[in-house]
Amino acid sequence: MNPIIALLKENNISDERINEIFQVLTENPMAAMLTISQLGLPQDKLQLVMGQVMQNPTLIKEAVAELGLDFSKVEAAKAQLNK
């Protein structure tokens, strides 16, 4: 299991909520960061998730694939951020 998904599940985040987070992450990474920060995770877990999301796009791609979402939206969002 993807470590980001595993950490969210360990902190009692529902599968539905995890899917929502990664859907937002594929469409608008900045909004996803806000969503993640509002989950009520302990500070150390929040920092870990944020670090993984920001520094390891491979983990995001794996999580998106694991959840059956469309990674091309992540690539499009990254391209927009780089403009």
N, C-alpha and C positions, 0 to 999 in steps of 0.2 A: 504494500500500500504506500502511496505517495506520502512523504513525511509531513507535508502541509496538511493534507486531509487527515492523516492520523492524529496530528496535534489538535486539530479542530474537534475531531470526534472524542478525543481524550477529555476535552473540556466541555463535553455535552452539547456540542453544536449539532443540530439535526442534519440529516442527509439533505433535506429540502433546503435548509439555510446554506449549507455548503455549496449546493448547486447554484443557488442564487448568487453567492459571493463570486464564484468563478464565472458565472454568466456576466456579472457586472465587470469583473476583471478583464474579460475578453473585449468588452465594449468600451470601458472607460476605467483604466487603471487607477486614476486619481480618486474616482468615486469609490472604487473597491477598497482603497486604503482607508477612507473614511468609514466605510461599512465595517471593515475588519476592526478598526479602532473602537467601534461601538458595540462589539460583541460581549464586552464584560470579561474579557480574558484577564488573568493575572498579568501584571506588568512584565514579568520575565517571559511569559509565554507570548504575550503580544509582541515584544521586541523580537523574539525568535521568528514568529510568523512573518512580521514585517521585513525582517532581514532576508528571509528566504524568498519572499515574494519579490523584493527589489533586486536582490543580487544573483538569483539563480533562475533565469528564464526557462531552463531545461525542466526544472521542477514544475513550473507552471504548465508547460507544454504536456508533461506527463500527467498532471492532475486533470487538465482539460480533456485529454484522451481517455483517462480512466473514468471520467464522468460522462463521456460521450458528447462533449461540446465541440464547437468549431474553432480550432486554433487560428484559422486565417484571420479571424476578427482581432486576435491579439496582435498579429503582425501588422494589421492595418492601423490599430491604435498606436503601436510603437512608431510607425511611419509618421503619423500625425504629430506625435510628441517631438519627433526629430526635426520638424519643419521650423 
